[in-house]
Structure formats: structure tokens, C-alpha cells
């Protein structure tokens, strides 16, 4: 039975491949409906967000539109399945806030065991065949290259911010060239690259985002140390942990909750991953890197890479 979803970026999309439909309906993928893409829930966040399920399904849709293989679409649908509750907030708590790679470390253990492994093997897909996400360049490429993952979360956030038509305009300028995502014009590549940098400076790497992550890290550490929250809780969704925090009697936790709700906090300096892209575009049948011909943009990239790791 085909599965039709209504997506705010791509519009209605019908999945027909049984493996994709079964994966979308599986408990591990459905779990991501309860995990915020940005990490904090909306009432603690610096801006309105969306759920990680929407992004992961969106990546699969984009890959389909780009003519990706079924195996690539499966990898796209599963690429974020290793995320814990609160997404990258837990990289501050348990991992590396510069790399933000906790999801990557969890990914293979989840797809190679339990329900996901059963579904993959049912359709003759070995978990080892999709173990390395970067084997699928349409889905994932190293910075500063663009890929379906980063395109989706950039354009999707624009939709959440009320810039849906502008996001769709950029989407129409994306194509698959020799197995890689690229733009069909310099103009669209420039718009996208500058939008991506804007989102990094004003959102993902803004002092408010950093401060909220640090405050949540502090609060969750207190909760763990006082047996209010367990490590196992993070394999679930956001809300049960949030409930435990609100129900806690510890004044330290309630103080941080109030700061987050009121957005009443001073900037906290702390390392956090910075994101940027230097896309390429097609010109006379060849790929051209934007920074190679746009000196102003090249300077922006130079500035951000001084502190980027």
C-alpha cells in the first residue's frame, strides 16, 4: 500500500517502495517524531523548530527527486536514527560539541540490530552496505560540499521561518550531476550559500543557541547525578525527560527551566560546531566552485574557517 506524506517543503509525496514504507512506519523511525531537530523543545528554544522525523523523511524525498538509488534513499531515511533525545544537545553532555558526531557513532549499532536490521534484511539490504553514509555523495559529503542532508535542513528551516517560496525557489535550482548535488546556476548557488551562512551566524552558532545548549547540559547533568534522569532515558524521546525535569523538586533545575522559558540568560562562551557551505554550480557542463569566482564569498569562507574545526 503506497504511503503519501504532505511535506511543507516538497509538497505531497508518495512512497511506493515497500522497504521505505516499512521503515517509515517502524518504531525506531516513528520515535523521531518526539525528538526536536534543534535539540531544545520550542518553549526553551531560541526560535520555533520542528521534529527530526520531518527532516529524515524529507531527505528521503529529496533523494528520490534527485533520482537516487533505492539503497541511497534507505540510507537517507536512516541517517539520523542514532540521535538521542534532544538531538545535538547530548553532544555537549556525552560527546564532542565541536564534532557533534554522537548520532554517527550510534548509527550502525541501531541499523544492524533489532527492528531496522530485520526490515533491511527482509528486503535483501545488508546493514554493512549502508554503514558508511559518505559512500552516498548525494546524501552526505564533507564540508564545504552541499548534499541532500544539509540542503533539506537549511531549506526546511526557511519554511519554518516563513520563507517557503524562497526555499522552493532554491530547491528548483538543485540538480543531480554525476551523482552529486549541485546548482544549475551561479545565482541560486550564491543565494543558498549566503542563506546557509546567515543561518549559522544567526541561529546554529548564535550565542543564544550556544547558551541554551550549555544550560541544558548543566541541567541534565544535575538530573543524572541526582538519579532524576537515567542514561537509558535518552534512547527515548524528549517529552518523558522534560516531564521528569519539571516534576523535579531540585531548585537548581527549576532555576534553569525558568531561565530557558523566559530567555533570561547572559551569553555563555562555549565551543560549538560551526556550519558553512561552498557549493558548486553548473556552467557549460562543468562544475564551478562558488568561492573560485566570487571573491567576496571566498573572503567570508576564509573568515569562518579561521575558527572552524
N, C-alpha and C positions, 0 to 999 in steps of 0.2 A: 504494500500500500504506500504510494508516494506521500511525502511529508512536505507540506507547504508552510513556509515561515514568512512573516512580514518583518522586513528589516528596515530600520529607519534610514540607512544609507543606500542599500541596493534595491529596496522595494520588495515585492513578493518574489520568493524564490522557491522552486520545488525540487526537493531532493528525491531522486529516483533510485539511487544505488542502495541496495539493502544494507550493505555494511555501514554506510554513513547514517542511515536511518536508525539502525540498531544501536550504533554508538551514541547518537544524539539522545536517544531515549534511555540510555543506560544510566544507572545511579551515579557513577563517577562523573559523567558529563553533566547530568542534571544538578549535581551538587554545586556546580559553579554558578548556578542562579543565586546562590546565597553568599557569594564572595564578591566584594566590591573591586572593581578594576583598579581604582586609585589606592585602595587599602583601607582608609577610614570610611565609616558609614557617612551618609550625606550630612547628618546633623553635627558631625565632628570635622567634616572636610572643609577645605578652603573654597570648594565650588561643588556644584551638583555633578554627580558621577553616574555610572551605570554598572551593570554586573558583568563579571568576567565571562559568563556564558554567552552573552551577546557578542562579545569580541571574538571568542573562539569559533562560534558558528559563522560569524561574519568573515573570518579568514578563510574558512572552507568555501563560502560562497564566492569570494573574490578569486580564489584559486580556480574554481570551476569556470568563472567568467573568463579567466586568462587561458583556459584550455589546458590546465594542469592534468597530469595523470591521476588516476584514482588513488594510487599509493601516496602521491603528494597531498591530495585532498584529505586523506585519512590522517597523515602526519600533521596537516594544518589544524584539523579538528582536535587533535590530541596534544598539540604543542604546549599548552598551558595547564595540562592536567596535574602537574606536580605542584601547583600553587597551594599553599596552606590558606587557612582563614586569614583575612586582612592582606592578602597578596604580598607585596614587597615590604610591608611594614615588618614582617618577620625576618627579612634580611638584616634589619637593624638589630633584631632581638637574638637571632640564632646564627646569622651568616655574615656576609660581607656587603655593607651598604654601597660600596663603590661598584662592585661587580653585579649585585642583585641577581645572583645565579642560583638561589635556593631551589627555584622551580626546575631549573635544568638538572640539578643534582637528584631531584626526586623523580624526574620524568620517567626514566627507564624502568625503575623498580615498580612503578604503577602500571605501565603498559605491558610489562612482562609477567604480571601476576593477576590473579583474580578475574573479575568480570571482563575487563578490557582485553586481557590476553585470550580469554575464551572466545570473545567475538572475533578478534583478529584471526585466530587460528581456524575458526569456523569458515572464514572466507579466504583461507589459504594465504594469509599475510603473516609472516613471521615478525614478532616484535623486534628482532635484531635488524630487520630490513628497514625499519624506520627509527632506529636507535639514535642515529646522528642527524639531527634536524638540518644541519648545514649541508647535508648531502642533497638537499632540495632547495636550490637557489631561488626559485620563485617564492618559496615560503620564507626562507631565512638567509640573510647574507650579513657578513661582518660590516660594522660601521666603517666607512660612511655610506655604504651602498643602501639603496632602498629595497624593500621586499614586502610581500603581502602582509606580514605581521605588523610592521611599523606603519605601512600605508593605512591599514584598517584602523589602528588605534588613533592615528592622527586625524583622519577624516571623520571617524566616528565621534571623536570629541568635539570636532567642529559642529557636527549635527546637534549634539547635546547643548552646545553654546549658542544655538540658534542660527548657525551659518550653513544650513543644509544645502542650499542651492550652490553656494561657493564650493562646498565639499564635492558635490556631484559634478560641478564643472571640472574640477581637478580629476575626478575619477574617470571622466570621459577622455582625458588625455593620457591615460595609462595603457600600456600595451605589453605584450609578451614578445620580446625579441631574443631569439636564440636561447630560450629557457630562462631569461632574466626579466624582471620587471623594469620598465623604463618609460620615459615620457615621449610623446610624439612631437613635442615642440619645446623650444627653449623657454618660451613664455610660461608655459604651465610648469615646467621644471623649476623655474625661478620662483613662481608663486608658492609652490609646495615647499621648497627649501626654506624660504623665508618664514612661512607659516610654521614649519617644524621648529625652527629656532625660536620663534616667538613663544610657542607653547612650552619649550624648555625653560626659557627665561621667566615667563610669567606664570608658569604652572609647575611642571615636573621638578624643576630645580629652584623654584622661588623660595624665599626664606620661610614663607608660611607653610609650604609643603614639608620642608626640612623640619621645621619646628613641630608640626603636628606628628610627624613620624617619631621624632625624639620623645615627645610627651607620651605617645602611645607605647613606645618601647619602655619608658620608665614605669608607666602604669602596669603594663603586662608583666614586667619583671617583678614588681611588688606582688602582683596577684599570684604568680607562680611560686615565689618564695614563701607565700603565706597559704599555699595549698587551696587557693580560691579557683585557680585555673590550672589545668594539667597540660603537659606537652601533648597528650593524646587529643585534647580539645581542638588543637589546631588542624587536625586531619578532617575536621568537620567544616561547619560554615561560621560566618561572622556572628549571627544573632545569639546563639547559645552563650558565647563568650561575653558578648555585650550585656546579656541579661545577668550573668554572674558578676560582672563589674558593677552594674547598677545596684544589685542586691547586696553588694559588699558593704560592711559597716566600717571599713577602714577609712579614716579621714583623708589619708594621702591619696587614695584612689578617687574619692568623691571630689577632692580639690582639683585633681587633674581633669576629671569629667566636666566640671563646671568651666574650667579654662577653655576646654575644647568646644563646649556648647556655646559659650559666649564669645569665642575667638578673642579671649582676653589674655594675651601672652606676649612676651618680648621675644625677639628673634634669638634663636639658638644656632650657633655655628657648629656644623657637623658635616662630615663628608657624606655625599650622596651622588649617585650616578647622574651624569650629565649626558644628554642625548642630542645628537645632531645628525644631519644627513647631507651628503654632497651628491645629488642624483645625476644621472646621465640622461641624455635625450638623443633622439634620432635626428640626424642631419645628413641628407644624401646617402641614406642607407648605412651610415656609420654611427657608432655610439660616441657621444662627446660628453666629457665630464664638465659639469657646470662651472666649477672653480677654475677650469683651464681657460675659460674665455670671459669670465665675469670677475674682474679684479676686486670689485667691492665685496662680492660674496666670498672670494678667496681670503680676503682680509678678515672677515667675520669668522671663517673657519679657523684661521690661524690663531685668532684670539681665544676661541673656545678650547682649542686643542692644547693651549699652554697649560691648562689645569686639568684637562680630561685624561682619564685613565681607563 
